[in-house]
Amino acid sequence: MLLRFMRDKQNMNHSAAFNVLLGPLDQASRGLLIRKLQDRAPQDADEQSEWFGLDDLQARGGKRKHYEATAENPRRTLIYERGTSPIGLLRNCLDYALNNKTKLAGVFADVREALRMTGGRQLLAGLERVNDFRNTRVAHQEEVLDDAELAERELIHWIQTLSTLNSL
């Protein structure tokens, strides 16, 4: 509705039309991760440390730090329900599950098993598109969104992605 109102206005930034979908996309992304992984997360604190830990990772330096940081957001999401950037987290988890050849135990093994699902590659591509557009045109507005046709195409994509997330 807002996009249609703004469509014919000159020099209008259409990014506001996306704000209403940011929360639902975050919630749906968080919800999918919780549905797929929360039952796999140990309840005991020591077992949680092991599950989210990287004792089996031989990598050092940047690679190890990358995986440690990557494991922390699922911990905050699954244990405390306070993770950050749920769209980006789900995208990262799908990317690991579908594309990363590094074999890790614990949360990573369960992410790989739980998120290798029918339609996973299409969902990953859709989330990458949403996340990139969000970061450059909506949340941070590195580029002004003054193209009404582009805004409409992306808005439709966002709604389709939200629908997909809610159906899984």
N, C-alpha and C positions, 0 to 999 in steps of 0.2 A: 504494500500500500504506500509506504513512504517513498519507495523507489519510483513508483508511478507518479506521485506528486512532484518529485524532484526531476523527473525525466526531461521535461521540456524547459527547465530553467537553464539559463546560460551560465557557464563557469561555476557549476554546482559540484561540490565534492559529494559523491554518492556513498562514501564509506559509512555514514551513519545508518544506512539501511541494513548493514550487516551486524550492528551491535546487538540487536535482539536475538541473533543466533549464536553469539559467542558463548553464553552460559549454557544453553541446551547442547551445543556441540561438546563443550567441556564435560558436562554431566554424562552425556551418552558415551564419550570416550572412557571416562572414569568407570562408568557402570559396566561397560564391556570388559575392562580389565578385572574389575572386582568379580563379575560373574565367572570369568574364565579361570581366575587364579586364586581368589581368596580361600576357597576350600582346600587348596594345596598348601597354603601357608601354615607353618607350624604355630601352635598356640604358646608353647613353652619358649621363654626368652632365649635360653641357650640354643635351642634348636633353630630359632629364628636367626640368631647370629650366624649359625652355620649355613642355613639356607640362603641368606643374603650375602654370605661371605664368599671369598674367592681363594680359599686355601688351595684349590686345584689349579689355579692359574699360574703358569710359569713366567708369564710376561713381566717385564720390569718397566719402570719409568712411566712414560706417557700412556702406553697401552693399558697397564694395570690401573693407573689413575682414571682412565676413561671408563673402564668396566666398574671400578668402585663407585664412581659418580653415577653411572648408569644404574647400578643396583640400589642406590640410596632412594631415588624417587619412587620406584615400586614399593620399597619398604614404607615410606611415608604414606603412599596411597593405600596399600593393602592393610597395614597394621593400624595406622593412625587416621586414615582417610583425609590426609592433608597434603597430598602430593601437589606438585606444581606442574603447570602446563600440560594438562591431561591429553590434549590433542597431540602435542609433541611426544609425550611419553608413549602413547599408544603407537604412534608412527615409529618411534625408535624400537619398541618391542616387536612390532610386526617386521621391521627391517631385520632385526636380529634373527627372528624366527625363520624368515624366508630367504635371507641373503647371506648371513654371516656364517662362515665355515668354522669359526672358533667353537670348539666343544667345551662347554662349561657345565658344571653341576649346579644343584640348588635351583634358585629362582630362574636362572638362565635356561636350564634344561626344561623346566616346567613352562616357561614362556615359549620355547621352541615347540613343545608338544601341544600346548593349548591353543596357540595362535597359527598353527599350520592347518588352516581350515579352508573349505571351499569358499572361493571369493576373496581370499586373503590378499592376493596380489592386487586385485582391483581396489580393495579397501585401502591398501597401502598407497597406491597411486592417488586415490581420491583424497586421503588425508594429507599427503605431501602437497597436493595442489591447494587444499584449504589452508594448511599451515603457512605455506609460502605466501599466499595471497593475504592472509591475515597479518603476517609479519611485515609485508611491504606496503600494503594498501589500506589496512584497517587499523590495527593496533599501533603501529609505529609510523605509518603514513610516510614512508620514504618516497613514495610516488603518489601524487594526487590522483584520486579516482574520479576523473571528470568525464569519462567515457561511459555513457548510460548503457550502451549495448554490452560492453564488457561487464559492467556491474550486473546487468540482468542475467547474463550467461553464468557468471560466478555465483550469484544468488541462487539460481536454479541448482547449480552443482552443490552448493552448501546444503540445500534442503534435501537433495538426493542422498548426499553423504550422511546426513542426520538420520534419514529414513533407514538407510542401510545399517547404521550403527544400532538403531533401536530394534532392528529385526534379527540381529545375531544373538 
